[in-house]
Amino acid sequence: MVFTKIDADKEKGFIQLKGTAQNYTALAKQIVALRSNKNIKSLEIKGINFSTNGLEFEITAGADPKIFVKGSNF
C-alpha cells in the first residue's frame, strides 16, 4: 500500500487519501485499520480502478479534530 496523496482539514474534520494497493486484500486491511480507529467517524471508499501499478483508490474519512493534534492518543 502506497499513499500518493494525503489531504486533511482540521476545521472540517476530514482526511482524503489517494493511493495504490497490490490487491483488494491489502486495501481491505487498510479499511479495517481505519474503521477500528475511534477517531475516524466516517469512511467512504470510491474510485477503485485497476492500473499498471495495482489497485488505485480514494478514501475520504470524517475525523475527530483531535486526531490532528500532536501528542494526542488516537
C-alpha positions, -999 to +999 in steps of 0.1 A: +000+000+000+013+034-010-004+067-004+003+090-033-017+120-020-029+130+015-051+160+022-065+169+056-086+197+070-087+200+108-115+226+109-138+205+086-126+172+102-118+153+071-089+133+056-086+123+020-062+096+009-053+085-026-030+057-034-023+022-048-025-012-033-013-046-046-047-061-044-082-060-027-069-078+004-043-051+011-069-024+006-094-042+028-068-045+056-063-007+055-100-001+056-104-023+087-075-005+104-091+029+097-126+017+108-111+004+141-097+038+150-121+055+174-113+090+160-124+081+125-161+089+124-170+080+088-153+063+059-161+065+022-142+044-004-145+055-041-127+054-073-113+019-072-096+012-105-071-013-119-038+002-132-004-010-141+007-002-106-021-022-090-053-011-075-059+027-073-082+040-047-095+071-029-106+071+007-124+100+024-127+099+062-145+121+087-123+125+117-124+139+152-103+171+152-080+158+180-065+133+155-046+163+141-031+174+174+005+163+180+008+141+210-029+131+212-037+094+217-055+085+186 
